Structures are given as C-alpha cells and as structure tokens.
C-alpha cells in the first residue's frame, strides 16, 4: 500500500520559517575538515548571531509571536499532536540540505517506539520526496555495535540522517561520547 501525502499550509509555514532563520547562510560546497588526521564531513554555520537574530525577529513578527532574545542557537517549532511534525522535520532536513548544503542530521527521539515510527516514516516518504528532491539521502538507526554506519555518517559528503533515542545519546558507552583519541580509532 502506497501512502499519499498532501502538503498542509501549516507544515509549509513551519518549514519555511526554519529555512528563513538561516537566510544569508552560504551554501556549503565542501564539508571536509581534518580531525585527528581523518577527513570528517561536517556542517558549517557562517552566519553571525546578529543576522540570525534579525532573521528570527522577522519570522516572529510574520507569525505574530513575541520577539525574543537570542540566548543560544537552540530553536524549536512547536506543533500539536497529529499535525505532521515528523513530516515537517524530515522535509526541513531536505530543504536545509538543498538550500545550505548541510548534510549531517541527528534526529533524537524519546523512545524506541517513536524511533521505529520515524524510521518507518523516512522509508514511506522516500517515494513522496523522490520527484521533488533530485538528490539521494541515507538514513539509519544508531547502533553502537555497527560502527561502519557511524563511520559512513561521519565521512560521507552526501545527506545523512541518523535516528537515535535520547537514552542512547546520553549513554556513557555511546561512541559519540568517547574521548577523541578513541573515536579516531574507529577505522
């Protein structure tokens, strides 16, 4: 059975707000840095905080939201249950890649059940997005016993989406939390 997705105006508005938050960001052409002698592909933010704050205020005014100060670079889009949050953040990832070249995304979810739902949504949305976006993307479930997938995530210059639970992210034995010299030895 093939699911049909219909674009909803509130979803488009949320996605556009996130993309517009970074208006003026240069498109990332090369993502490689050298980390402990290894080539690592990472996202790069070239905007200063003043530009982001100006963009934020513009979005807040447009949406009738009280203007806020920029205390950190942590932002949220709040949506009610059943309004298509998963669709919004998956499409936002694709838009951020298309507009700014950002290609590394980690989706943190609160439980294993939600992680499985996100992976299922990523799979079912592949065909939906295939015609709109002419670039491939890879997604996978974080598993500390499968270092090959994590190495691919770190080194590949294509669009990569890693899905993991908050508990696995916080875990002391998570590869992501290892000291740097140990992380470099993953190869």
C-alpha positions as CSV (number, residue, x, y, z in Angstrom):
1,X,0.0,0.0,0.0
2,X,1.4,3.4,-1.0
3,X,0.6,6.3,1.3
4,X,-0.4,9.7,-0.2
5,X,0.9,12.8,1.4
6,X,-0.8,16.2,1.0
7,X,1.1,19.4,1.7
8,X,-0.6,21.3,4.5
9,X,-0.2,25.1,4.8
10,X,0.8,25.0,8.5
11,X,3.5,22.5,7.6
12,X,4.9,24.6,4.7
13,X,4.9,27.7,7.0
14,X,6.9,25.8,9.7
15,X,9.4,24.5,7.2
16,X,9.8,27.9,5.5
17,X,10.3,29.5,8.9
18,X,13.2,27.2,9.7
19,X,14.8,27.7,6.3
20,X,14.4,31.5,6.6
21,X,16.0,31.5,10.0
22,X,19.3,30.9,8.2
23,X,18.7,33.4,5.3
24,X,22.1,34.6,4.2
25,X,23.9,31.4,5.0
26,X,26.4,30.5,2.3
27,X,25.7,27.2,0.6
28,X,28.3,24.7,1.9
29,X,30.2,23.3,-1.1
30,X,32.9,21.3,0.8
31,X,32.3,19.8,4.2
32,X,35.6,18.2,4.9
33,X,37.7,19.1,8.0
34,X,40.7,17.2,9.3
35,X,40.1,15.7,12.7
36,X,42.9,13.7,14.3
37,X,44.3,13.0,10.8
38,X,41.0,11.8,9.4
39,X,38.7,13.6,6.9
40,X,35.4,14.4,8.6
41,X,32.4,15.9,6.8
42,X,30.5,18.3,9.0
43,X,28.0,21.2,8.8
44,X,29.3,24.8,8.9
45,X,27.4,27.8,10.1
46,X,28.8,31.0,8.5
47,X,26.1,33.4,9.8
48,X,26.8,35.6,12.8
49,X,24.4,35.7,15.7
50,X,23.2,39.2,14.8
51,X,22.0,38.1,11.4
52,X,20.3,35.0,12.9
53,X,18.6,37.3,15.5
54,X,17.4,39.6,12.7
55,X,16.0,36.7,10.8
56,X,14.4,35.3,13.9
57,X,12.6,38.6,14.7
58,X,11.4,38.8,11.1
59,X,9.9,35.3,11.4
60,X,8.4,36.1,14.8
61,X,6.8,39.3,13.5
62,X,5.4,37.4,10.5
63,X,3.9,34.8,12.7
64,X,2.6,37.1,15.4
65,X,5.0,35.8,18.1
66,X,6.5,38.0,20.8
67,X,10.1,38.9,19.9
68,X,12.7,37.0,21.9
69,X,16.4,37.4,22.6
70,X,19.0,35.1,21.2
71,X,20.4,33.3,24.3
72,X,21.6,30.2,22.3
73,X,21.3,28.7,18.9
74,X,18.7,26.2,20.1
75,X,15.3,26.7,18.3
76,X,12.1,24.9,18.3
77,X,9.0,24.6,16.2
78,X,6.0,23.6,18.4
79,X,3.2,21.7,16.8
80,X,0.2,19.8,18.2
81,X,-0.1,16.0,18.1
82,X,-1.3,14.8,14.8
83,X,-0.3,17.9,12.8
84,X,2.6,16.3,10.9
85,X,5.7,17.0,13.0
86,X,7.6,14.1,11.6
87,X,6.8,15.2,8.0
88,X,7.9,18.7,8.9
89,X,11.3,17.9,10.2
90,X,12.1,15.4,7.5
91,X,11.2,17.9,4.8
92,X,13.1,20.6,6.7
93,X,16.2,18.4,6.6
94,X,15.9,18.1,2.8
95,X,15.3,21.8,2.5
96,X,18.3,22.7,4.6
97,X,20.5,20.4,2.5
98,X,19.1,21.8,-0.7
99,X,19.4,25.5,0.4
100,X,22.6,25.5,2.5
101,X,24.3,22.2,1.8
102,X,24.1,21.0,5.4
103,X,24.3,17.3,5.2
104,X,24.6,15.8,8.8
105,X,21.4,15.5,10.9
106,X,20.7,13.6,14.1
107,X,17.1,13.0,15.0
108,X,16.8,12.5,18.7
109,X,13.6,10.8,19.9
110,X,12.3,10.0,23.4
111,X,11.6,6.3,23.0
112,X,12.3,3.2,20.9
113,X,8.7,3.1,19.7
114,X,9.0,6.7,18.3
115,X,12.4,5.8,16.8
116,X,10.8,3.0,14.9
117,X,8.0,5.3,13.8
118,X,10.5,7.8,12.5
119,X,12.4,5.2,10.6
120,X,9.1,3.9,9.1
121,X,8.2,7.5,8.1
122,X,11.6,8.0,6.5
123,X,11.0,4.8,4.4
124,X,7.5,5.7,3.4
125,X,8.4,9.3,2.5
126,X,11.2,8.2,0.1
127,X,8.9,7.9,-2.9
128,X,7.0,11.0,-1.9
129,X,10.1,13.2,-2.0
130,X,11.8,11.4,-4.9
131,X,10.3,13.8,-7.5
132,X,10.7,17.0,-5.5
133,X,14.3,16.4,-4.5
134,X,16.8,15.1,-7.1
135,X,19.4,14.1,-4.6
136,X,19.8,10.8,-2.7
137,X,19.9,10.6,1.1
138,X,20.7,8.0,3.6
139,X,19.1,7.3,7.0
140,X,19.8,4.8,9.6
141,X,19.2,3.8,13.2
142,X,22.2,4.5,15.5
143,X,23.6,1.3,16.9
144,X,26.9,1.4,18.8
145,X,27.7,-2.2,17.7
146,X,27.6,-1.1,14.0
147,X,30.5,1.3,13.7
148,X,30.6,1.0,9.9
149,X,27.3,3.0,9.7
150,X,28.6,5.7,12.0
151,X,31.9,6.0,10.1
152,X,29.9,6.4,6.9
153,X,27.8,9.1,8.6
154,X,30.9,11.0,9.7
155,X,32.9,10.7,6.4
156,X,30.3,10.7,3.6
157,X,29.6,14.1,1.9
158,X,26.0,13.1,1.0
159,X,22.9,13.8,3.0
160,X,23.0,11.6,6.2
161,X,20.2,11.3,8.8
162,X,20.9,9.3,12.0
163,X,18.0,8.4,14.2
164,X,18.6,7.7,17.8
165,X,16.9,7.7,21.2
166,X,17.8,10.3,23.8
167,X,18.9,7.4,26.1
168,X,21.4,6.0,23.6
169,X,22.7,9.6,23.0
170,X,23.3,10.1,26.8
171,X,24.7,6.7,27.4
172,X,28.3,6.9,28.6
173,X,29.4,4.0,26.4
174,X,28.0,5.7,23.2
175,X,30.7,6.0,20.6
176,X,29.7,9.7,20.3
177,X,30.7,10.2,23.9
178,X,34.1,8.5,23.7
179,X,37.2,10.6,24.2
180,X,38.5,11.9,20.9
181,X,41.5,9.6,20.6
182,X,39.2,6.6,20.9
183,X,36.8,8.0,18.4
184,X,39.6,8.4,15.8
185,X,40.4,4.7,16.3
186,X,37.0,3.6,14.8
187,X,38.6,3.0,11.4
